[in-house]
Amino acid sequence: MFSYRESKEKIFIASSNITDNNVCMERLYSYGVAGIITKSISLHHMDKRKERIWSNGNDLYNTTRFSKRSFHEWLPILSQAAKEGRIMIPSICPNDNVELDYIIKHLEQIGVPAIELGISCPNTTNIPWQTILNGVEKLASKVKVPIYLKLCGKYSILPIVRRAVGTGIKGIVLSDSFPVNIPDGGNVISAGQSGESIRPQVLQQIRTLRLADIDCEIVGTGGVFTKEHVNEYLKAGADAVGICSAMYLFGITHIQTLL
Ligand SMILES: Cc1cc2nc3c(=O)[nH]c(=O)nc-3n(C[C@H](O)[C@H](O)[C@H](O)COP(=O)(O)O)c2cc1C
């Protein structure tokens, strides 16, 4: 069974528009990354809102939401990856626990190695974490596929993590991008911030969880640009790291400097 902790390779590619693109994903696998997490997949059709991704030095901002592909378009891609033994982990954002049930059962059937459940994306509407974790708990005895919960490190997350561990969640991914409001002419844009400036806070959150004896797997994600950053995360208590902004800021080939 898949486990970040047991994985010898520690570099994973975090969810973003890059992991919504077959050509980019092929290239990343060819470099030798341990695994890829897909862009968040919705059961519904994606909205037509204009999406933006922009940078401000070492930080990235984005207003993106879901994958351009539907859940049912993803199934054969994920199934093929599983057959080839590639670690391709679907990121999912169900609207309620009926959807959660449906999605998880279908994904388990096609043999995905794990599932990433996003409940903290600043650009999508989310259901309360208590509700979704109740749903996960009900599913725990029926499904074997490991489920990882993706959280936002901007806020104190200890109570959520404690509850998540109690429901059978195998680990957490920390962090999603941080929600920020950015003035834009006369308007304010709500966006997700990632990259350099979130790294210190995400690292601190991981240390805090480990000091509180949280033993679940943790995938440290936030501003990992160099091998030193990878080691900092592992030292703080992460079992593996996820990379996203570095590829937007320095190009996809930058991943090769981390492997
Ligand atoms: C353009 C862009 C799109 C993203 N899309 C998703 C997404 O669909 N689902 C998700 O869970 N996280 C998404 N993220 C968040 C990243 O996976 C990651 O958690 C975050 O950016 C922090 O890592 P980083 O500092 O290395 O970028 C996105 C980030 C960016 C920059």
The ligand as a Tripos MOL2 file, in Angstrom:
@<TRIPOS>MOLECULE
LIG
   31    33     1     0     0
SMALL
NO_CHARGES

@<TRIPOS>ATOM
      1 C1         -1.4570   27.8350   -9.9640 C.3       1 LIG1
      2 C2         -1.7510   27.0110   -8.7660 C.ar      1 LIG1
      3 C3         -2.8270   26.1170   -8.7910 C.ar      1 LIG1
      4 C4         -3.1030   25.3470   -7.6670 C.ar      1 LIG1
      5 N1         -4.1610   24.4780   -7.7090 N.ar      1 LIG1
      6 C5         -4.4170   23.6620   -6.6530 C.ar      1 LIG1
      7 C6         -5.4780   22.7320   -6.6900 C.ar      1 LIG1
      8 O1         -6.2050   22.6020   -7.6800 O.2       1 LIG1
      9 N2         -5.6880   21.9640   -5.5950 N.ar      1 LIG1
     10 C7         -4.8940   22.0480   -4.4830 C.ar      1 LIG1
     11 O2         -5.1130   21.2870   -3.5130 O.2       1 LIG1
     12 N3         -3.8660   22.9210   -4.4190 N.ar      1 LIG1
     13 C8         -3.6240   23.7210   -5.4640 C.ar      1 LIG1
     14 N4         -2.5770   24.6160   -5.4030 N.ar      1 LIG1
     15 C9         -1.7640   24.6900   -4.1750 C.3       1 LIG1
     16 C10        -0.4480   23.8950   -4.3070 C.3       1 LIG1
     17 O3         -0.7040   22.5180   -4.5380 O.3       1 LIG1
     18 C11         0.4140   24.0300   -3.0370 C.3       1 LIG1
     19 O4         -0.2660   23.4390   -1.9740 O.3       1 LIG1
     20 C12         0.7260   25.4700   -2.6740 C.3       1 LIG1
     21 O5          0.9500   26.2380   -3.8210 O.3       1 LIG1
     22 C13         1.9300   25.5870   -1.7250 C.3       1 LIG1
     23 O6          3.0880   25.0440   -2.3060 O.3       1 LIG1
     24 P1          4.1910   25.9470   -3.0940 P.3       1 LIG1
     25 O7          4.5570   27.0680   -2.2030 O.co2     1 LIG1
     26 O8          5.2990   25.0060   -3.4540 O.co2     1 LIG1
     27 O9          3.4780   26.4580   -4.3070 O.co2     1 LIG1
     28 C14        -2.2950   25.4480   -6.5040 C.ar      1 LIG1
     29 C15        -1.2280   26.3430   -6.4890 C.ar      1 LIG1
     30 C16        -0.9500   27.1160   -7.5980 C.ar      1 LIG1
     31 C17         0.2090   28.0650   -7.5450 C.3       1 LIG1
@<TRIPOS>BOND
     1     1     2 1
     2     2     3 ar
     3     2    30 ar
     4     3     4 ar
     5     4     5 ar
     6     4    28 ar
     7     5     6 ar
     8     6     7 ar
     9     6    13 1
    10     7     8 2
    11     7     9 ar
    12     9    10 ar
    13    10    11 2
    14    10    12 ar
    15    12    13 ar
    16    13    14 ar
    17    14    15 1
    18    14    28 ar
    19    15    16 1
    20    16    17 1
    21    16    18 1
    22    18    19 1
    23    18    20 1
    24    20    21 1
    25    20    22 1
    26    22    23 1
    27    23    24 1
    28    24    25 2
    29    24    26 1
    30    24    27 1
    31    28    29 ar
    32    29    30 ar
    33    30    31 1
@<TRIPOS>SUBSTRUCTURE
     1 LIG1         1 GROUP 0 **** ****
